[in-house]
């Protein structure tokens, strides 16, 4: 048994209940890592655990993953902290601004692969394993499960495999040797049919409506495509649209902004291995909100308050263009032809 695993178990041992909290609007990496920690603690210590989250699981693939896992995540509420459970943060850190905890709430365990945000203090936790060089938090939890020597359930392996696959774009985005080793270790245990169903989950009509708005609003600035896509049906859409726009030929950067309730969400994707998406988002958002990510993908959020979302989007666009050494006053080129031109096309 590894020293890290022994340290984790020594912190949790004796606790009557553990609350596992992934970041808000959890993605496959956060979901899979949370379920893996839940299984590990129950299997090794018999501890009662609960997984809670704030926000929405909106992306169709993410909802399909949760269904496959038989809905292990519950909505976070004040009752989640009743009885002062031991708290474990997954794929986020204290002070990161993207989890359900009040900054004053004690955190006991932290697993994450993102850089330490300026306000974060993961070392204040009794146990912390934060590795910013890794492509996925699921890689860390896979190592811990390997260290137990216990059998790996197919459902856990499938979730972890998908978590690594999505965060590293199939090992093509920010993957390290450790990510590759975890990916290959999990692969024989994966339920292939279930993985196919998750990856090809049907999407709601809102997705196609947002896609249309995104294409109509997208503007190209050299090798950067930026879209302000208005109100969002669910928060994950801003990331989905950024992923889609990055496929546009010749683009090195894809940036999408959209409003969900009272918050402007920002999502950044890049093929540029020499620049860091996390630095861009943190620089652009600054003290106006919170931001995180690294390497080739990142995101941020700004509570609007009295600010106008379209105006703020234009301001952020100028900041991003300036950061990328493009004139902030440059007029972007639409990616769709003028409607009059479209009428001449045979569809």
Residue pairs with C-beta under 8 A, 6 or more apart in sequence:
1 147
1 148
1 149
2 143
2 144
2 147
4 129
4 144
4 147
5 144
5 147
5 148
7 127
8 109
8 127
8 129
8 144
9 44
9 45
11 86
11 108
11 109
11 126
11 127
12 18
12 41
12 45
12 47
12 86
12 108
12 109
12 127
13 45
15 47
15 85
15 86
16 47
16 48
16 83
16 85
17 47
17 48
17 49
17 50
17 83
17 85
17 86
18 41
18 47
18 48
18 49
18 50
18 85
18 86
18 87
18 88
19 49
19 50
19 52
19 80
19 81
19 85
19 86
19 87
19 88
20 34
20 37
20 38
20 49
20 50
20 51
20 52
20 88
20 90
21 34
21 51
21 52
21 53
21 76
21 87
21 88
21 89
21 90
21 92
21 99
21 100
21 101
22 30
22 31
22 33
22 34
22 51
22 53
22 73
22 89
22 90
22 91
22 92
22 99
23 30
23 90
23 91
23 92
23 96
23 98
23 99
24 53
24 54
24 55
24 98
24 99
24 100
25 53
25 54
25 55
25 56
25 57
25 58
25 235
25 236
26 34
26 53
26 55
26 57
26 62
26 73
26 91
27 59
27 62
27 91
27 166
27 167
27 236
28 61
28 62
28 65
28 159
28 162
28 163
28 165
28 166
28 167
29 91
29 136
29 137
29 138
29 163
29 164
29 166
29 167
30 90
30 91
30 92
30 137
30 163
31 57
31 62
31 65
31 66
31 69
31 73
31 159
31 163
32 65
32 138
32 141
32 156
32 159
32 160
32 162
32 163
33 90
33 91
33 111
33 137
33 138
33 140
33 141
33 160
33 163
34 51
34 72
34 73
34 90
34 91
35 51
35 69
35 72
35 156
35 159
36 138
36 141
36 142
36 144
36 145
36 156
36 159
36 160
37 49
37 88
37 90
37 111
37 141
37 144
38 49
38 51
38 72
39 145
39 153
39 156
40 141
40 144
40 145
40 148
41 47
41 49
42 48
42 49
43 148
43 150
44 148
44 150
50 74
50 80
50 85
51 72
51 73
51 74
52 73
52 74
52 75
52 76
52 77
52 80
52 100
53 73
53 74
53 75
53 76
53 100
54 75
54 76
54 99
54 100
55 235
56 234
56 235
56 236
57 63
57 66
57 73
57 236
58 233
58 234
58 235
58 236
58 237
59 234
59 236
59 237
59 239
59 240
60 201
60 202
60 203
60 204
60 207
61 166
61 198
61 199
61 201
62 236
63 201
64 197
64 198
64 201
65 159
65 162
65 198
66 72
66 73
68 155
68 158
68 159
68 194
68 197
68 198
69 155
69 159
74 80
76 100
80 100
81 87
81 105
86 108
86 109
87 101
87 105
87 106
87 107
87 108
87 109
88 107
88 108
88 109
88 110
88 111
89 99
89 101
89 107
89 109
89 110
89 111
89 112
89 125
90 111
90 112
90 137
91 111
91 112
91 113
91 114
91 137
92 98
92 99
92 112
92 114
93 110
93 112
93 114
93 116
93 117
93 120
93 121
93 122
93 130
94 101
94 103
94 107
94 110
94 120
94 121
94 122
94 124
94 125
95 103
95 117
95 119
95 120
95 121
96 114
96 117
96 119
96 120
96 290
96 292
97 117
97 119
97 289
97 290
97 292
97 301
98 290
98 292
98 301
101 107
103 119
107 124
107 125
108 125
108 126
108 127
109 125
109 126
109 127
109 128
110 122
110 125
110 127
110 128
110 129
110 130
111 129
111 130
111 137
111 140
111 141
112 122
112 129
112 130
112 131
112 137
113 130
113 131
113 132
113 133
113 134
113 135
113 136
113 137
113 139
113 140
113 167
114 130
114 132
114 278
114 292
114 293
114 294
115 132
115 278
115 292
115 294
116 122
116 130
116 132
117 290
117 292
122 128
122 130
129 140
131 140
132 294
133 176
134 140
134 176
134 178
134 179
135 164
135 167
135 168
135 171
135 173
135 174
135 175
135 176
135 179
135 295
136 163
136 164
136 167
136 168
136 179
136 182
137 163
137 167
138 159
138 160
138 161
138 163
138 164
138 167
138 182
139 164
139 176
139 178
139 179
139 182
139 183
141 160
142 160
142 164
142 182
142 185
142 186
143 178
143 182
145 152
145 156
145 160
146 185
152 186
152 189
154 189
154 190
154 191
155 191
157 186
157 189
157 190
158 189
158 190
158 191
158 194
158 195
160 182
160 186
161 183
161 186
161 187
161 189
161 190
161 195
162 195
162 198
162 199
164 171
164 179
164 182
164 183
164 186
165 171
165 183
167 173
167 174
168 174
168 175
168 179
168 183
169 296
171 179
171 180
171 183
173 295
173 296
173 297
174 294
174 295
174 296
174 297
175 183
204 233
206 233
206 234
206 237
207 233
207 237
207 240
209 233
210 229
210 232
210 233
210 237
210 240
210 241
210 258
211 241
211 244
213 229
213 230
214 227
214 229
214 241
214 244
214 245
214 256
215 335
215 336
216 334
216 336
217 227
217 228
217 229
217 230
218 225
218 226
218 227
218 245
218 248
218 334
218 335
218 336
219 225
219 226
219 227
219 331
219 332
219 333
219 334
219 335
220 248
220 251
220 332
220 333
220 334
220 335
221 321
221 326
221 330
221 332
221 333
222 326
223 250
223 251
223 252
223 253
224 251
224 252
224 253
224 254
224 255
224 320
224 321
224 324
224 326
225 245
225 246
225 248
225 251
225 253
225 254
225 255
225 335
226 255
226 256
226 257
226 317
226 320
226 321
226 332
227 241
227 245
227 255
227 256
227 257
228 256
228 257
228 258
228 310
228 313
228 314
228 317
229 237
229 238
229 241
229 256
229 257
229 258
230 258
230 259
230 309
231 258
231 259
231 260
232 238
232 258
232 259
232 260
232 265
234 260
235 260
235 265
237 258
238 256
238 257
238 258
238 260
238 265
238 266
238 267
238 299
239 256
239 267
239 299
241 256
241 258
241 267
242 254
242 255
242 256
242 267
242 268
242 269
243 254
243 269
245 251
245 254
245 256
245 269
246 253
246 254
246 269
246 270
246 271
248 254
248 335
251 271
252 270
252 271
252 272
253 268
253 269
253 270
253 271
253 272
253 324
254 268
254 269
254 270
255 266
255 267
255 268
255 269
255 317
255 320
256 266
256 267
257 264
257 265
257 266
257 267
257 313
257 316
257 317
258 264
258 265
259 265
259 304
259 309
262 303
262 304
262 305
263 301
263 302
263 303
263 304
264 289
264 301
264 302
264 304
264 309
264 312
264 313
264 316
265 299
265 300
265 301
266 281
266 284
266 285
266 291
266 299
266 300
266 301
266 302
266 316
267 297
267 298
267 299
268 277
268 280
268 281
268 293
268 297
268 298
268 299
269 277
269 296
269 297
270 277
270 296
270 297
271 296
272 296
273 296
276 294
276 295
277 293
277 294
277 295
277 296
277 297
277 298
278 291
278 292
278 293
278 294
278 295
278 298
280 298
280 320
280 323
280 324
281 291
281 292
281 293
281 298
281 299
281 300
282 291
282 292
282 298
282 300
283 319
283 323
284 291
284 300
284 316
284 319
284 320
284 323
285 291
285 300
285 301
285 302
285 316
288 302
289 300
289 301
289 302
289 303
290 300
290 301
291 298
291 299
291 300
291 301
292 298
292 299
292 300
293 299
302 312
304 312
317 328
318 328
318 329
319 328
321 327
321 328
321 330
322 328
336 342
337 345
